[in-house]
Amino acid sequence: MRKEEIIQKISGGLIVSCQALEGEPLYIENDSMMPLMARAAKKAGACAIRTNGVRDVAGIKEETNLPVIGLIKKCYEGYEQYITVTMDEVDKLVEAGADVIALDCTLRDRKDGKTVAEHIQAIKEKYPNIILMADISNLEEGINACKAGVDMVGTTLSGYTDYTPKLEGPDYELVKSLVESIDIPVIAEGRIHYPNQAAEMLNIGATAVVVGGAITRPLEITTRFMDAINKR
């Protein structure tokens, strides 16, 4: 899909994150439940799916035909970045058919020694028509990624870097600041647990909203209920 088509499809909509990492209750070694999660999300009206790994990118594309934001989570010893860090992961996601590729655009040290701008430039040179979503944690990183040439910015990592506040709920201020500071789509993501929070993100200018834990992670959902019950 072309960038304009993707942006049109997601504008004002809900992107559902369907992911199950190794060690989580919904992870299956040689199979995946995520295409079924994505099927349910599509039936409810989701405009796109965000997912991790080649297998789920391909499976969800086949199951739903929705735009898929693909990423590969992989830890590298000695480095904190873990979302689509290297060109090897980009290559795999392109081959799997991801419509958008999400990558870590925080200003933390990178395994390959490149700056975020250098990494993005290398990707764009290899794949001129690629659509990139920058996962960032603060305003500075969002502005930097925009200048480097990404196509959209997501607040995915707000609260997950050691220099950003650990909020219980969504980072409305970051989304608002990004909307006011950059001229590309801002995707609100992170700790959006309730429908009214998603609606508020769109009201303050986000192009779309990503929700994962509140929809596709029963362990997290059950834990929130148990925490409330145990605090009575």
Helices and strands as residue ranges (DSSP letters): H 3-10, E 13-18, H 34-44, E 48-52, H 54-64, E 68-71, H 87-96, E 100-104, H 116-126, E 132-135, H 139-148, E 152-154, H 172-181, E 186-189, H 195-203, E 208-211, H 213-216, H 218-230
